[in-house]
Amino acid sequence: MEVDVQPLLTVSGLNRLVNQALTRQFPLIRLAAEISQANMAESGHWYLTLKDKQASVRAVMFRREASALTFRPAEGLAVEVRASTGLYEARGEFQIQLLSMQVAGQGSLYDLFLRLKARLTEQGLFDASRKKVRPERLARVGLVTSYSGAALRDFLVTLQRRAPRLRVVLFPSLVQGAEAPTALLGALERAARTPLDALAIVRGGGSLEDLWAFNDEAVVRAVAASPHYTVSGVGHETDTTLCDLAADHRAATPTGAAEWLAEPDQVLHARLAQRGLDLRQSVLAFMRQASQRLDYARRSLPNPRARLASHRSLLERALERYPSTGRSLIQRFDARLDRLRSRLEALSPLAVLARGYVLALDVDSRPLTAVRELAPGDRVQMVFADGVASARVEAVSQDPGAHADAQS
């Protein structure tokens, strides 16, 4: 009877031995593959499936290594990885642990860009019919960008110069790296809950890999679904991202995005200047027409100077023809004028005052005509023929003889 000398293992023990053997046999490998699945856990770890034409393998990239990525892993992306082999002992599943990962050439990344662009275009995400019209008046503008990037400075300087009245609400976010899409989604969600007239998403230029966060499908869909009018100013003139296509307006640069948002103010200023010029021209035209109408009126109306000269000439001829009659008339008019002058002088208050009478006025310079209008202590003005004196009432009596009794 043959005796079995092999030790009796548990499942976990077996998996541990296999894991140790794989680690010793393949401590470090370099692998070229295509990502067929990619999911990031809340812990920050990435769980992926890598494949080629014949096979696939599970892979994990822990948060520490994933934080060094400059792009977000996505389905269909060709990559080159450094990894160690092993076994996930709890399930007995073969997997590799990724230590680093990079895109396998710009062409592969661009192919992924084209495939995603074609798919989203087919779904109508970039259709012009769904894009919003820029508001005519802007007051609050949201801005999604990095605190530390030059794009923030360029945007704010341009907006301050062209439309200083606009208020900017900043939603800071990472704009590069594997965690940038998640940060951008958070910034876009905060902006969607904030009352704004427009929203700008800006970043400076870079390679396709540097700008890849703005090609992330979730970010692109969030830009397209924004409740605000959106302007994308990502990269330089030659850079194009899917966020550019999803936004309501694509600006070539962050500065261009600020110029576009400031344009309503520029247009308004130009419109006001033009209206001022039009108003000035209208006033000048009205004045010219009024001047012409005045000229026509002068021509149609008789000249009063000419009529006066004509009447004077007639009068002079009449005086020459009837000298005695004219002198008699003048003498009669002079005599009548003297009589009227005498009557006027007799009725003049000054003539009355000159005979020793006085005109009494109250403090408001109103004539006092009765003693009942006064009370002891009142101030009055005494108007004489040659001047005015101020006085205070000592006593008041309505007896007309009181003055005579006082003198006697």
Buried (B, 14 or more C-beta within 10 A) or exposed (E): EEEEEEEEEEEEEEBBEBBEEBBEEEEEEEBEBBBBBBEBEEEBBBBBBBBEEEEEBBBBBBEEBBEEBBBBBBBBBBBBBBBBBBBBBEEEEBBBBBBEBEBBEEEBBEBBBEEBBEEBEEEEBBEEEEBBEBEEEBEBBBBBBBEEBEBBEBBBEBBBEBBEEBEBBBBBBBBBBBBBBBBBBBBBEBBBEEEBBBBBBBBBBBEBBBBBBBBBBEBBBBBBEBEBBBBBBBBEEEBBBBBBBBBBBBBBBBBBBBBBBBBBBEEEEEEEEEEEEEEEEEEEEEEEEEEEEEEEEEEEEEEEEEEEEEEEEEEEEEBEEEEEEBEEEEEEEEEEEEEEEEEEEEEEEEEBBEEEEBBBBBEEEEEBEEBEBBEEEBEBBEBEBEEEEEEEBEEBEEEEEEEEEEEE
